[in-house]
Amino acid sequence: MKALVISRLGDPDVLEVRQVPDPVPTPGQELVEGEAGGINFADIMSAQGGYPGTPKPPLVAGREFCGIRSDGQRVMGYAQWGAFAERIAASSALVWPVPQAWSAEEGAAFPVNYFTAYFAYWKAGLLQKLADTPAPRVLIHAVAGGVGTAAVQIGKLLGVEMYGTSSSEEKLARVNALGLQHGINYRQRDYEEAVKDLTHGEGVDAVFEMLGGEHTMKSVRCLRDFGRVIVYGAATGQPGQFDPRMLYAKGASVHGLWLTYVSAKRELMNQAWEQLSEWMAQGHLRPVVGHVFALEQASDAYRLLLERKNFGKVVLNLT
Ligand SMILES: NC(=O)c1ccc[n+]([C@@H]2O[C@H](COP(=O)([O-])OP(=O)(O)OC[C@H]3O[C@@H](n4cnc5c(N)ncnc54)[C@H](OP(=O)(O)O)[C@@H]3O)[C@@H](O)[C@H]2O)c1
């Protein structure tokens, strides 16, 4: 079968479309005919050699897909690698039916973004709004990206006041249309100052932080009393820096979130799916697919994320 292979560790040029043997499902797995694959920042890190738990190359890339199961059902699924291929041995616990009205590209754009965004709200303690309390405030970094746009759709359903950062006015305008109330262009304005102004000096209840480096500390400074920073990535390539002593004053906290880890917790995943599928059935969630590439153009597709040029999800056609 045809597959996208990480031939050696390095930048997106190391990706090669090759013929490889079909995967053989092990107990608990099922075979899916791949239609589309969703690209994640983690795929870039896996190719570079910076993603924990990834086997050495050569390795079939991809952690998220949409395809057809042997019973004819279109499913979307989550894996750690092996998803960008004509056939995928998928864990049965981590495949879900795709709504009929959705395209394969939309299916491939769902699992990582929406489960991650859902669990970010869960970790922030914001899934249930307390009666008679003002709308909670959340700062979402990379709000125009894959996880960011999913977090905006979910935040809208939860009644959250959302603040989001992006490098571009054009991207922010598009996320505003999804329901983001306060866009902050960090190339024009320091987001910490902007949050302070926009919240009358009070700060936000939670920050979804996936940048690392100095941004972890800056994000803590954006919090109001008892706020939480949910750390779930390091797109700058720098480990997050922060001084735990900063947490004392406001009773603030920093929480980690890693879908790879959470996805092994069957009960948590089932609870998340119960809520997400209900919202999907009501028509409230719809993945934002910004770009679709042929498998042969995977290097360009990966680069789009690296160069911050993507809006929403970047998807590969696997057929
Ligand atoms: N822990 C988990 O389980 C988990 C799960 C999914 C994703 N993540 C993390 O979440 C983050 C977003 O992932 P995604 O796949 O949805 O990607 P994405 O947000 O669609 O794309 C990355 C975006 O990040 C922004 N960005 C800001 N600083 C950047 C930098 N130094 N380099 C590159 N991009 C930068 C850019 O948007 P602007 O130009 O608008 O700033 C870029 O478009 C990544 O850090 C990823 O590792 C973690």
Ligand as a Chemical Component Dictionary entry (heavy atoms), coordinates in Angstrom:
data_LIG
# 
_chem_comp.id                   LIG 
_chem_comp.type                 NON-POLYMER 
_chem_comp.pdbx_formal_charge   0 
_chem_comp.three_letter_code    LIG 
# 
loop_
_chem_comp_atom.comp_id 
_chem_comp_atom.atom_id 
_chem_comp_atom.alt_atom_id 
_chem_comp_atom.type_symbol 
_chem_comp_atom.charge 
_chem_comp_atom.model_Cartn_x 
_chem_comp_atom.model_Cartn_y 
_chem_comp_atom.model_Cartn_z 
_chem_comp_atom.pdbx_ordinal 
LIG N1  N1  N 0  -1.111 18.016 24.530 1  
LIG C1  C1  C 0  -1.887 17.542 23.585 2  
LIG O1  O1  O 0  -2.502 16.503 23.738 3  
LIG C2  C2  C 0  -2.022 18.299 22.296 4  
LIG C3  C3  C 0  -2.982 17.920 21.366 5  
LIG C4  C4  C 0  -3.106 18.680 20.199 6  
LIG C5  C5  C 0  -2.279 19.757 19.986 7  
LIG N2  N2  N 1  -1.340 20.069 20.920 8  
LIG C6  C6  C 0  -0.469 21.237 20.758 9  
LIG O2  O2  O 0  -1.299 22.318 20.449 10 
LIG C7  C7  C 0  -0.629 23.212 19.599 11 
LIG C8  C8  C 0  -1.498 23.492 18.377 12 
LIG O3  O3  O 0  -1.554 22.315 17.616 13 
LIG P1  P1  P 0  -2.346 22.233 16.259 14 
LIG O4  O4  O 0  -1.996 20.930 15.656 15 
LIG O5  O5  O -1 -3.773 22.576 16.493 16 
LIG O6  O6  O 0  -1.643 23.360 15.393 17 
LIG P2  P2  P 0  -2.275 24.709 14.871 18 
LIG O7  O7  O 0  -2.723 25.513 16.050 19 
LIG O8  O8  O 0  -3.264 24.419 13.811 20 
LIG O9  O9  O 0  -1.029 25.385 14.167 21 
LIG C9  C9  C 0  -0.030 25.973 14.890 22 
LIG C10 C10 C 0  -0.329 27.473 15.074 23 
LIG O10 O10 O 0  0.351  27.909 16.228 24 
LIG C11 C11 C 0  0.603  29.297 16.103 25 
LIG N3  N3  N 0  1.972  29.574 16.537 26 
LIG C12 C12 C 0  2.316  30.476 17.481 27 
LIG N4  N4  N 0  3.615  30.450 17.676 28 
LIG C13 C13 C 0  4.144  29.529 16.853 29 
LIG C14 C14 C 0  5.455  29.076 16.602 30 
LIG N5  N5  N 0  6.506  29.537 17.266 31 
LIG N6  N6  N 0  5.628  28.132 15.645 32 
LIG C15 C15 C 0  4.581  27.646 14.970 33 
LIG N7  N7  N 0  3.300  28.026 15.198 34 
LIG C16 C16 C 0  3.092  28.964 16.127 35 
LIG C17 C17 C 0  0.391  29.669 14.632 36 
LIG O11 O11 O 0  -0.831 30.389 14.581 37 
LIG P3  P3  P 0  -0.803 32.016 14.599 38 
LIG O12 O12 O 0  0.008  32.418 13.419 39 
LIG O13 O13 O 0  -2.236 32.381 14.469 40 
LIG O14 O14 O 0  -0.181 32.389 15.914 41 
LIG C18 C18 C 0  0.203  28.325 13.939 42 
LIG O15 O15 O 0  -0.673 28.403 12.855 43 
LIG C19 C19 C 0  0.728  22.591 19.295 44 
LIG O16 O16 O 0  1.676  23.139 20.188 45 
LIG C20 C20 C 0  0.499  21.130 19.606 46 
LIG O17 O17 O 0  1.679  20.451 19.940 47 
LIG C21 C21 C 0  -1.199 19.353 22.055 48 
# 
loop_
_chem_comp_bond.comp_id 
_chem_comp_bond.atom_id_1 
_chem_comp_bond.atom_id_2 
_chem_comp_bond.value_order 
_chem_comp_bond.pdbx_ordinal 
LIG N1  C1  SING 1  
LIG C1  O1  DOUB 2  
LIG C1  C2  SING 3  
LIG C2  C3  SING 4  
LIG C2  C21 DOUB 5  
LIG C3  C4  DOUB 6  
LIG C4  C5  SING 7  
LIG C5  N2  DOUB 8  
LIG N2  C6  SING 9  
LIG N2  C21 SING 10 
LIG C6  O2  SING 11 
LIG C6  C20 SING 12 
LIG O2  C7  SING 13 
LIG C7  C8  SING 14 
LIG C7  C19 SING 15 
LIG C8  O3  SING 16 
LIG O3  P1  SING 17 
LIG P1  O4  DOUB 18 
LIG P1  O5  SING 19 
LIG P1  O6  SING 20 
LIG O6  P2  SING 21 
LIG P2  O7  DOUB 22 
LIG P2  O8  SING 23 
LIG P2  O9  SING 24 
LIG O9  C9  SING 25 
LIG C9  C10 SING 26 
LIG C10 O10 SING 27 
LIG C10 C18 SING 28 
LIG O10 C11 SING 29 
LIG C11 N3  SING 30 
LIG C11 C17 SING 31 
LIG N3  C12 SING 32 
LIG N3  C16 SING 33 
LIG C12 N4  DOUB 34 
LIG N4  C13 SING 35 
LIG C13 C14 SING 36 
LIG C13 C16 DOUB 37 
LIG C14 N5  SING 38 
LIG C14 N6  DOUB 39 
LIG N6  C15 SING 40 
LIG C15 N7  DOUB 41 
LIG N7  C16 SING 42 
LIG C17 O11 SING 43 
LIG C17 C18 SING 44 
LIG O11 P3  SING 45 
LIG P3  O12 DOUB 46 
LIG P3  O13 SING 47 
LIG P3  O14 SING 48 
LIG C18 O15 SING 49 
LIG C19 O16 SING 50 
LIG C19 C20 SING 51 
LIG C20 O17 SING 52 
# 
